[in-house]
Amino acid sequence: MDWFKTLLVACAALGPAAGTGRAQAPPEDDRFRGGVFAAPRGDTPFLPAAAQGPLPGDEAVRRADFTQPPTPAPPADVFDAGDAAQNREFVFGPEACPSPDPRATRVWFGAEALLGTTRSVGVVPVVTTGPVVGVPAAVGQPATVPLFGGRRMLGDWRGGLRAEGGVWFDRAHDAGAVARYYSLYSTSDQFDGAGTGTNVLNVPQFVGLGGLVLQVPAYVGFPGFTTGTVSATTQTMFAGGDLNVRLRTRQGRHWRVDALAGYRQLYLRDELGYAFTAAGAVPPPFSLTASAAQSVRTRNEFYGGNVGLLATAGGKRWLVEGLAAYSLGVNTSALDFDRNVVFAATGIPATPVVNTTTRDPMTYLGSVAEGGVRVGYRVTEHARLTVGYTALYWNNVRRAQDQVALSPGLTGEMTHFFAHMLSCGAEFRY
């Protein structure tokens, strides 16, 4: 067996230790741990497979089909709050990232069509008619019929618009800012009439005399006596907006609550007015005419701080938001009143009988409360359709229609204002 030992020595000489300059021990002295049999120092000694026992995954490895590529895991459903990585991804979309991730969201904006109504106003009878009995068409007569006024007006539903935009300050969507603008378009009621000399058309006037209020008819039309024309109008317009910082306060698996703090501004404009011209039925070359115009206009503006809470909850593609906010600040109210009555007759130039102008600005404390709910349905990762309802209350405003009563002067009445708005629109996040 000398040739076998010689072969083993030659193989050991070709091992890792060869060329290192270290003396090599005979194989029998190193228990055959040469270049062929040795494992690196510190490694677990070689053991037969039977001694090792089964290793985890051995069966799966033996059964694996390496000819087919592995099946990728299905992507997370971003519409499912239970599958999203975090609830904020479901509520607000995936987080913003510095990389060009197409799913990253950092800003949002939306637009909604509004169908709304505001508190109606009571309008006194401005134009009346009736049979030629007693004092024809006088306010208070049983047979008198109001042609314009004598009821509550401007409470009809009308269109409007609301726009919203926001931005997140951080990748976690914990802090951001949001701005809104909303408006219900102007609505009005109008009347145009003519006295033909065969009908009764009256514009009631009220004057004070010795502490008494007297009703004086102004007949734009009266059978056989006067002819003329009359027009009357009343209108209202409402708009507002706010700018708020948005901060996350509480969050669960399927819900989130944000705090709002910022600034709100509101605007309300009202008007009530009429104008008429009447000519007496006198034989030529004589003439007798009278004309009058009256208008009352009010403008109310609110400026103040705003605080609120925005709660969000959802599942799958659906989302529900609830808003409650309160504002405290300053109301500025301006009232403009103009009244002119002019008579003219043959040989007498036009003579103003009444010429009144009043400007009455006021500043006082005001408050606003807002509440609403909105339901959203995601159609893509970045687009959502929404429907909702919003109610807004504003205390202590002056409205032009409430300033006019069956009396010579203005009432100075303060009242409350509220608006109800149904919304339908879309929201986009990027």
matplotlib code that plots the C-alpha trace (Angstrom):
import matplotlib.pyplot as plt

x = [0.0, 3.0, 1.7, -1.6, 0.1, 2.2, -0.9, -2.6, 0.5, 0.6, -3.1, -2.6, 0.2, -2.2, -4.6, -5.3, -2.2, 0.1, 2.4, 1.8, 5.2, 3.8, 4.9, 2.3, 1.6, 1.2, -2.4, -2.5, -1.5, -4.2, -6.9, -7.1, -8.0, -6.1, -7.1, -9.4, -11.3, -10.9, -13.7, -12.8, -11.8, -14.8, -17.4, -19.6, -17.9, -19.2, -21.9, -23.7, -27.2, -28.6, -27.0, -28.1, -31.8, -34.3, -33.8, -36.7, -38.0, -36.2, -39.5, -40.6, -37.2, -37.4, -41.0, -40.3, -40.7, -37.7, -38.7, -41.6, -41.0, -42.4, -46.0, -45.9, -48.0, -51.3, -51.0, -52.8, -56.3, -56.0, -59.7, -59.9, -59.1, -58.2, -55.7, -54.1, -50.7, -52.1, -55.5, -54.3, -53.6, -57.2, -58.6, -56.2, -54.5, -50.9, -48.3, -46.3, -42.8, -39.7, -39.4, -41.6, -44.2, -47.4, -49.4, -47.9, -50.4, -49.5, -52.3, -56.1, -58.7, -62.4, -65.5, -69.1, -72.4, -74.7, -78.5, -79.3, -81.8, -81.4, -83.8, -86.8, -87.7, -91.0, -91.9, -94.8, -97.4, -95.6, -98.1, -101.8, -105.0, -108.7, -112.2, -113.4, -114.9, -114.1, -110.5, -109.6, -106.5, -105.6, -103.6, -106.0, -109.1, -110.6, -110.8, -107.2, -104.9, -101.1, -99.5, -95.9, -95.1, -97.5, -95.7, -92.3, -90.0, -86.6, -86.7, -86.6, -83.9, -81.2, -77.8, -74.4, -70.8, -68.2, -64.5, -61.9, -58.1, -55.5, -51.9, -50.1, -47.0, -45.6, -45.4, -47.5, -50.5, -50.5, -50.6, -51.8, -53.8, -57.2, -59.1, -62.7, -65.0, -68.8, -71.6, -75.3, -76.1, -78.2, -81.9, -84.7, -88.4, -89.6, -92.9, -93.8, -97.4, -99.3, -102.3, -104.5, -107.2, -109.6, -107.9, -106.8, -103.0, -101.8, -98.4, -99.3, -97.5, -97.3, -96.7, -96.6, -98.9, -99.1, -97.9, -100.3, -99.4, -101.6, -101.9, -102.0, -102.7, -100.6, -102.8, -100.6, -103.9, -107.5, -110.5, -111.1, -108.5, -104.9, -102.6, -99.0, -96.4, -94.8, -91.9, -90.7, -87.8, -86.2, -83.1, -80.4, -77.0, -74.8, -71.1, -68.3, -65.0, -62.4, -58.8, -57.7, -54.8, -55.6, -54.0, -54.5, -55.6, -56.9, -56.8, -57.9, -57.9, -61.0, -61.4, -59.6, -60.3, -58.7, -58.7, -59.3, -58.2, -58.1, -60.1, -63.6, -65.3, -69.0, -70.9, -74.7, -76.4, -80.1, -82.2, -85.9, -87.1, -89.8, -90.4, -93.5, -94.9, -98.5, -100.3, -103.7, -106.5, -107.0, -108.0, -105.2, -103.4, -103.2, -101.1, -100.4, -97.8, -96.2, -93.1, -91.5, -88.6, -87.5, -84.8, -83.3, -80.0, -78.0, -74.6, -73.4, -69.9, -68.3, -64.6, -63.5, -61.5, -62.7, -62.2, -63.7, -63.4, -63.4, -64.2, -63.6, -64.5, -64.7, -64.5, -63.7, -64.4, -66.8, -65.9, -68.0, -66.9, -68.6, -67.8, -68.6, -67.1, -67.7, -66.5, -66.4, -65.6, -66.9, -70.0, -69.9, -73.4, -74.1, -77.7, -78.5, -82.0, -83.1, -86.6, -87.7, -91.1, -91.6, -94.8, -95.1, -98.1, -98.7, -96.9, -95.1, -91.7, -91.0, -90.9, -89.4, -91.8, -89.7, -86.0, -84.5, -81.1, -79.8, -76.5, -76.1, -72.9, -72.6, -69.9, -70.7, -69.9, -71.0, -70.8, -71.2, -71.9, -71.5, -72.2, -72.4, -71.9, -70.4, -70.3, -67.6, -67.0, -63.6, -63.6, -59.7, -56.8, -56.9, -60.6, -63.6, -67.3, -69.1, -72.6, -73.4, -75.4, -74.2, -76.1, -74.8, -76.1, -75.1, -76.5, -77.4, -77.6, -79.6, -81.7, -83.2, -86.6, -87.0, -86.3, -89.5, -92.8, -96.2, -94.7, -92.9, -89.4, -87.2, -87.5, -83.8, -84.6, -81.8, -82.4, -80.7, -79.6, -79.2, -78.5, -79.0, -76.9, -77.0, -73.8, -72.6, -69.2, -65.7, -62.4, -58.9, -55.7, -52.2]
y = [0.0, 2.3, 3.6, 4.6, 6.6, 8.3, 9.4, 10.8, 12.9, 14.3, 15.2, 16.9, 18.9, 20.3, 21.5, 25.1, 25.1, 24.5, 27.5, 29.1, 28.2, 26.2, 22.7, 20.1, 17.3, 13.8, 12.9, 10.3, 13.0, 15.5, 12.9, 13.4, 17.1, 18.1, 20.1, 17.4, 16.5, 19.6, 22.2, 25.8, 26.4, 27.1, 25.4, 22.6, 19.3, 17.2, 14.8, 12.1, 13.0, 10.3, 11.9, 15.4, 14.6, 16.3, 20.1, 22.6, 22.9, 19.9, 18.4, 21.6, 22.0, 18.4, 19.0, 22.6, 23.0, 25.1, 25.2, 27.7, 31.3, 31.9, 33.3, 36.9, 37.7, 39.6, 43.4, 44.9, 46.2, 50.0, 50.2, 47.8, 49.4, 45.9, 45.2, 48.6, 49.0, 51.7, 53.2, 56.6, 55.0, 53.9, 57.2, 59.6, 57.4, 56.0, 58.1, 60.7, 59.6, 61.4, 58.8, 59.1, 56.6, 56.8, 56.0, 58.8, 61.4, 64.9, 67.2, 66.9, 69.0, 68.7, 70.4, 69.9, 71.2, 72.5, 72.5, 74.7, 77.0, 79.8, 81.2, 82.8, 86.5, 88.0, 90.8, 93.2, 93.8, 96.1, 96.0, 95.2, 95.0, 94.5, 95.6, 99.2, 98.9, 101.0, 102.0, 99.8, 97.6, 98.9, 96.6, 95.1, 95.1, 91.6, 91.7, 93.1, 90.7, 91.2, 91.0, 91.2, 90.6, 89.7, 86.4, 84.8, 84.8, 83.8, 80.4, 78.4, 75.8, 77.0, 76.0, 76.7, 75.6, 74.4, 74.0, 72.5, 72.1, 70.9, 69.8, 67.5, 68.8, 65.3, 61.8, 60.4, 62.6, 63.7, 67.5, 69.6, 72.6, 72.8, 75.7, 75.9, 78.3, 77.8, 79.9, 79.7, 81.7, 84.9, 84.3, 86.9, 87.5, 90.3, 91.9, 94.2, 95.5, 98.2, 100.2, 100.5, 102.7, 99.8, 97.9, 98.8, 98.8, 100.2, 100.7, 101.3, 104.2, 104.8, 108.2, 109.3, 112.1, 113.1, 109.8, 107.9, 105.8, 106.6, 104.4, 106.5, 104.6, 105.4, 104.2, 103.3, 102.2, 103.2, 102.9, 106.2, 108.1, 107.0, 104.9, 103.9, 101.2, 99.6, 97.2, 95.5, 93.2, 91.4, 89.3, 87.6, 86.1, 84.0, 83.0, 81.9, 80.2, 79.1, 78.2, 75.6, 73.6, 70.0, 67.8, 64.1, 63.6, 60.0, 57.0, 53.4, 50.6, 51.8, 55.4, 58.7, 62.0, 65.3, 68.7, 71.9, 75.3, 78.4, 81.3, 81.7, 84.5, 84.8, 87.2, 87.9, 90.5, 91.3, 93.9, 95.0, 97.8, 99.2, 102.0, 103.4, 106.2, 107.2, 109.8, 111.4, 111.2, 115.0, 116.6, 118.2, 120.5, 119.7, 116.9, 115.5, 112.8, 111.3, 108.9, 107.2, 104.9, 103.1, 100.6, 99.0, 97.1, 95.2, 93.6, 91.4, 90.0, 87.7, 87.5, 85.1, 82.2, 78.6, 75.3, 72.0, 68.2, 66.0, 62.3, 59.7, 56.0, 53.5, 50.0, 48.7, 51.5, 53.5, 56.4, 58.5, 61.9, 63.9, 67.6, 69.9, 73.4, 76.6, 80.1, 83.2, 86.7, 90.0, 90.9, 94.0, 95.0, 97.9, 99.2, 101.6, 103.1, 105.5, 106.9, 109.5, 110.8, 113.4, 115.2, 117.2, 119.1, 121.4, 124.6, 123.2, 121.7, 118.3, 118.8, 116.3, 115.6, 113.0, 112.6, 110.3, 108.7, 106.6, 104.9, 102.8, 100.7, 98.4, 96.2, 93.6, 90.1, 87.2, 83.4, 80.7, 76.9, 74.3, 70.6, 68.1, 64.6, 63.3, 59.9, 59.0, 56.1, 55.5, 54.8, 54.7, 55.1, 58.8, 59.7, 59.6, 60.5, 62.2, 63.2, 65.0, 67.5, 70.6, 72.9, 76.4, 78.8, 82.5, 84.6, 88.3, 89.6, 92.4, 91.6, 94.2, 92.6, 92.6, 96.3, 97.3, 97.1, 98.8, 101.9, 105.1, 104.1, 101.1, 98.4, 97.9, 94.2, 91.6, 88.0, 84.7, 83.2, 79.5, 77.6, 74.0, 72.5, 69.2, 68.4, 66.1, 66.1, 64.5, 64.6, 63.9, 63.1, 63.0]
z = [0.0, -0.2, -3.6, -2.0, 0.8, -1.8, -3.7, -0.6, 0.2, -3.3, -3.1, 0.3, -1.2, -3.8, -1.1, 0.2, 2.4, -0.6, -1.3, 2.1, 3.4, 6.3, 7.0, 6.2, 8.7, 7.5, 6.7, 9.5, 12.0, 10.9, 10.5, 6.8, 7.1, 4.0, 1.0, -0.3, 2.9, 5.1, 5.7, 6.5, 10.1, 12.3, 10.1, 11.3, 10.6, 7.8, 8.8, 6.6, 5.5, 7.8, 10.8, 9.9, 9.8, 7.5, 6.9, 6.7, 3.2, 1.9, 0.6, -0.9, -2.7, -4.1, -5.3, -6.7, -10.5, -11.4, -15.0, -14.3, -12.9, -9.4, -9.2, -7.9, -4.9, -5.8, -5.2, -2.3, -2.9, -2.3, -2.1, 0.9, 4.2, 5.6, 2.8, 2.5, 4.2, 6.5, 7.0, 5.7, 2.3, 2.0, 3.2, 1.4, -1.2, -1.1, 0.6, -1.2, -2.1, -3.4, -6.1, -9.2, -7.9, -10.0, -6.8, -4.7, -3.5, -2.3, -3.5, -4.0, -5.6, -6.4, -7.7, -6.8, -8.2, -5.5, -5.3, -2.3, -0.6, 1.9, 4.5, 2.8, 3.6, 4.3, 1.8, 2.5, -0.3, -2.8, -5.7, -5.1, -7.0, -6.1, -7.0, -6.9, -3.4, -0.4, -0.8, -3.8, -3.4, 0.0, 2.3, 4.8, 2.6, 2.4, -1.4, -1.9, -3.8, -3.6, -7.0, -5.6, -2.0, 0.8, 1.3, 2.0, -1.0, -2.2, -0.6, -3.8, -4.6, -6.9, -8.3, -7.1, -7.0, -4.4, -5.1, -2.8, -3.0, -0.5, 0.0, 2.4, 4.2, 5.0, 3.5, 6.3, 5.5, 9.1, 8.4, 5.5, 4.4, 2.6, 1.0, -0.1, -2.0, -2.2, -3.7, -4.3, -7.4, -7.2, -7.2, -7.7, -8.1, -10.4, -11.4, -14.2, -14.6, -16.5, -15.6, -18.7, -17.2, -16.9, -14.0, -10.5, -9.8, -6.5, -4.9, -1.2, 0.5, 4.2, 5.9, 9.5, 10.7, 14.3, 15.6, 13.3, 10.3, 7.3, 4.2, 1.0, -2.3, -5.3, -8.2, -11.2, -12.8, -12.0, -14.2, -15.9, -13.9, -14.2, -16.4, -15.9, -15.3, -12.3, -11.7, -8.6, -7.7, -4.8, -4.9, -2.8, -3.2, -0.9, -1.0, 1.3, 1.8, 4.3, 4.6, 7.3, 8.5, 8.7, 11.5, 12.2, 15.8, 16.0, 13.7, 13.6, 11.1, 9.3, 10.5, 11.1, 12.8, 11.7, 13.5, 11.5, 12.4, 10.2, 8.8, 7.3, 5.3, 4.3, 2.1, 1.8, -0.4, -0.5, -2.3, -2.5, -4.7, -6.9, -9.4, -11.0, -13.2, -13.3, -15.4, -14.6, -17.1, -17.6, -20.9, -22.9, -22.8, -19.1, -17.7, -14.3, -13.6, -10.6, -10.4, -7.5, -6.8, -3.7, -2.9, 0.1, -0.1, 2.5, 2.5, 5.3, 5.6, 8.2, 9.0, 11.7, 13.0, 12.3, 14.2, 13.5, 13.2, 10.1, 10.7, 8.0, 7.8, 5.0, 3.6, 0.1, -2.3, -0.1, 2.1, 4.5, 5.8, 8.6, 9.2, 12.2, 12.4, 14.3, 13.6, 15.8, 14.4, 13.2, 11.2, 9.1, 7.8, 5.4, 4.8, 1.9, 1.6, -1.2, -1.8, -4.3, -5.1, -7.9, -9.1, -12.3, -13.8, -16.7, -16.1, -13.0, -13.3, -11.8, -8.0, -5.6, -2.8, -1.0, -1.4, 1.3, 1.4, 4.4, 4.8, 8.0, 8.4, 11.5, 13.0, 15.7, 16.9, 14.8, 14.7, 12.1, 12.5, 9.8, 9.6, 6.9, 5.6, 2.3, 0.8, -1.7, -4.1, -5.6, -9.3, -9.6, -7.2, -7.9, -8.6, -6.3, -7.0, -4.1, -3.0, 0.2, 2.3, 4.1, 6.5, 7.5, 10.2, 10.5, 13.3, 13.4, 9.8, 8.3, 5.2, 3.0, 2.8, 6.6, 6.8, 5.0, 6.9, 6.7, 8.2, 7.0, 8.2, 8.3, 11.0, 11.7, 12.3, 12.8, 11.8, 11.4, 8.1, 7.2, 4.0, 3.0, 0.2, -1.6, -3.5, -6.3, -7.8, -8.2, -6.3, -7.6, -5.7, -7.0]

ax = plt.figure().add_subplot(projection="3d")
ax.plot(x, y, z, "-o")
ax.set_aspect("equal")
plt.show()
